[in-house]
Amino acid sequence: MEPPSGAALTVVMVCLTVVTGVLDAVSFLTLGHVFTATQTGNLLFLGFGISGQGGLPVAATVVSLGAFLAGAVTGARLESALATRRRPWFPVALLVEAALLAGAAAACWGSGPARGLTAGQRYAVIALMAVAMGVRNVTSMRVAAPDLTTTVETRAMTALVSGSVLGGDRLLGYGSHAVPRRLSSVGAMLLGGLLGAWLIGLGTRTPLVVLLAAVTVAATALLVPGLAHGRNADG
């Protein structure tokens, strides 16, 4: 079973992008100024932390980076093996991501506020979330939906303005119908960050927010077979 295509795929990838924003808001705001999805930021944080500037954590960043890479390896092996056997790799990958996020929520479920987590609990949550995002990055790369990486928006923002009336670059999509998709991608990340920060600001406990993200990803995975079937029926 391949991923759905067209508008259905766009909706799925936009939904996953919102989840990314929520998770990075949670990790940055409650787990100690570390990202679990945006690893470009972590590379910079690691450099700042090693230099002793800004009071940024080194250990948490290393945990996130290492776990993310482990997730990428896991995702690549799992998804390629399933695809070789003609198994439904896309929904399975999303369910694996959801299970890892649920595990992250369970790791700190009865601990109270995030600031009360032990170091071990905090690193466990960061690691499980980062592994999930490593799997996700492999999933999104295999899908290769234009402008919808679900975790990085720099290229989408560049393409949005360069291929718009302002940029006028036809090589980058000016005159095409790419603007709504690119705007949806960028807007979804912003919305996810706002939603995650808003939930944390309301006093929502970290495990509940992470569990909400897990449920959303799992629900998306369960919708994929129907969406893919609809694509095949239309074909």
C-alpha positions in Angstrom: 0.0 0.0 0.0 1.5 3.2 -1.1 0.7 6.6 0.4 -2.3 8.5 -1.0 -1.8 11.2 -3.6 -3.1 14.6 -4.5 -5.1 16.5 -2.0 -5.4 13.5 0.3 -1.6 13.3 0.6 -1.4 17.1 1.2 -3.9 16.9 4.0 -1.9 14.0 5.7 1.4 15.8 5.4 0.0 19.1 6.7 -1.5 17.2 9.7 1.9 15.7 10.4 3.6 19.1 10.1 1.2 20.4 12.8 2.2 17.6 15.0 5.9 18.4 14.5 5.3 22.0 15.6 3.5 20.8 18.8 6.3 18.4 19.7 9.0 20.9 19.2 7.1 23.4 21.3 6.8 20.8 24.1 10.5 19.8 23.9 11.8 23.3 23.8 9.5 24.8 26.4 9.3 22.0 28.9 12.3 19.6 28.4 15.2 22.1 28.6 15.7 24.1 25.4 16.2 21.2 23.0 14.4 20.2 19.9 13.3 16.7 19.0 12.4 17.3 15.4 14.3 20.3 14.1 17.8 18.9 14.3 19.4 21.9 12.5 18.6 23.9 15.6 20.1 21.2 17.8 23.4 21.3 15.8 23.6 25.0 16.5 22.6 24.6 20.1 25.3 22.0 20.5 27.9 24.3 19.1 26.7 27.1 21.4 26.7 24.8 24.4 30.2 23.4 23.8 31.4 27.0 23.6 29.8 27.7 26.9 27.6 30.5 25.6 23.9 31.0 26.3 23.6 28.4 29.0 22.3 25.9 26.5 22.4 22.2 27.4 24.9 19.9 25.8 23.8 16.5 27.1 20.2 16.8 26.2 21.1 18.0 22.7 23.5 15.0 22.2 20.7 12.7 23.4 18.3 14.2 20.9 20.7 14.1 18.0 21.8 10.5 18.7 18.3 9.3 19.1 17.1 11.0 16.0 19.9 9.3 13.9 18.9 6.0 15.5 15.3 6.6 14.5 16.4 7.4 10.9 18.3 4.2 10.7 15.4 2.2 12.1 12.9 3.9 9.8 15.0 3.3 6.7 15.5 -0.4 7.5 11.9 -0.9 8.4 10.2 1.0 5.6 12.5 -0.3 2.9 12.0 -3.9 4.1 8.3 -3.5 4.1 8.3 -1.9 0.7 10.5 -4.7 -0.7 7.9 -7.2 0.5 5.1 -5.1 -0.9 3.7 -4.4 2.6 2.0 -1.2 3.7 5.1 0.7 4.8 3.5 4.2 5.1 0.8 3.5 7.6 3.0 1.1 9.5 5.7 3.8 9.8 3.2 6.3 11.2 2.0 3.7 13.7 5.6 3.1 14.8 6.0 6.8 15.3 2.8 7.0 17.3 3.9 4.1 19.5 7.2 5.8 20.2 5.4 9.1 21.1 3.0 7.1 23.4 6.1 5.6 25.0 7.5 9.1 25.6 4.3 10.1 27.3 4.3 7.0 29.4 7.9 7.7 30.5 6.9 10.8 32.4 3.2 10.1 33.0 3.1 10.1 36.8 5.8 12.6 37.3 3.9 15.8 37.7 5.1 19.0 36.0 7.9 18.7 33.4 10.3 20.7 35.6 10.0 18.0 38.2 11.3 15.3 36.0 14.4 13.5 37.0 17.3 13.7 34.5 16.8 10.1 33.5 13.1 10.7 32.8 13.8 13.8 30.8 16.4 12.1 28.6 14.1 9.1 28.1 11.3 11.4 26.9 13.7 13.4 24.6 15.2 10.2 23.2 11.8 8.5 22.4 10.5 11.7 20.8 13.6 12.1 18.7 13.6 8.5 17.6 10.0 9.0 16.5 11.0 12.1 14.5 13.9 10.3 12.9 11.5 7.7 11.7 9.2 10.5 10.5 11.9 12.1 8.5 12.6 8.9 6.6 8.8 8.5 6.0 8.5 12.0 4.6 11.6 11.6 2.4 10.2 8.4 1.0 6.9 10.1 0.3 8.7 13.0 -1.4 5.7 15.3 -1.3 6.8 18.6 -2.8 7.2 21.4 -0.1 5.9 19.0 2.6 8.8 17.6 4.5 6.8 17.9 7.8 9.9 18.9 9.8 11.8 21.6 8.0 10.2 24.8 6.5 13.2 26.8 5.3 12.9 25.5 1.8 9.2 25.8 1.7 9.4 29.5 2.9 12.0 30.2 0.2 10.0 28.5 -2.5 6.8 30.3 -1.3 8.2 33.8 -1.8 10.5 33.0 -4.7 7.7 31.4 -6.7 5.2 34.0 -5.8 4.4 37.3 -7.6 7.0 38.9 -5.4 9.8 36.6 -6.6 8.5 35.8 -10.0 10.9 32.9 -10.5 9.3 30.4 -12.9 11.9 27.8 -12.2 10.7 27.9 -8.5 7.1 27.6 -9.4 5.9 31.1 -10.4 2.7 30.7 -12.5 2.0 27.2 -11.1 -0.4 26.1 -8.4 2.2 25.5 -5.8 1.6 28.6 -3.6 -1.4 27.1 -1.6 0.6 23.9 -0.8 3.6 25.9 0.3 1.5 28.2 2.3 -0.2 25.3 4.0 3.2 23.7 4.9 4.5 26.9 6.5 1.3 27.7 8.2 0.9 24.2 9.6 4.3 24.4 11.3 3.4 27.8 12.8 0.0 26.5 13.9 1.6 23.5 15.5 4.0 25.7 17.5 1.2 28.0 18.5 -1.0 25.1 19.6 1.8 23.4 21.6 2.8 26.6 23.3 -0.9 27.4 24.0 -1.5 24.0 25.6 1.7 24.3 27.7 0.6 27.9 28.7 -2.7 26.5 29.9 -0.9 24.2 32.3 -1.4 21.0 30.3 1.1 18.4 31.5 3.8 17.4 29.0 2.7 13.7 28.8 -0.8 14.7 27.8 0.4 16.9 25.0 2.7 14.2 23.7 -0.1 11.7 24.0 -2.4 13.9 22.0 0.3 14.1 19.3 0.6 10.3 19.3 -3.2 9.8 19.0 -3.3 12.3 16.1 -0.5 10.4 14.2 -2.2 7.0 14.9 -5.5 8.3 13.7 -3.8 9.6 10.5 -2.3 6.2 10.0 -5.6 4.5 10.3 -7.1 6.9 7.7 -4.4 6.1 5.1 -5.8 2.8 3.8 -9.1 4.4 3.0 -7.4 7.4 1.3 -5.1 5.1 -0.7 -8.1 2.9 -1.7 -9.9 6.0 -2.9 -6.9 7.0 -5.0 -6.8 3.5 -6.6 -10.5 3.6 -7.2 -10.2 6.9 -9.0 -7.4 5.6 -11.1 
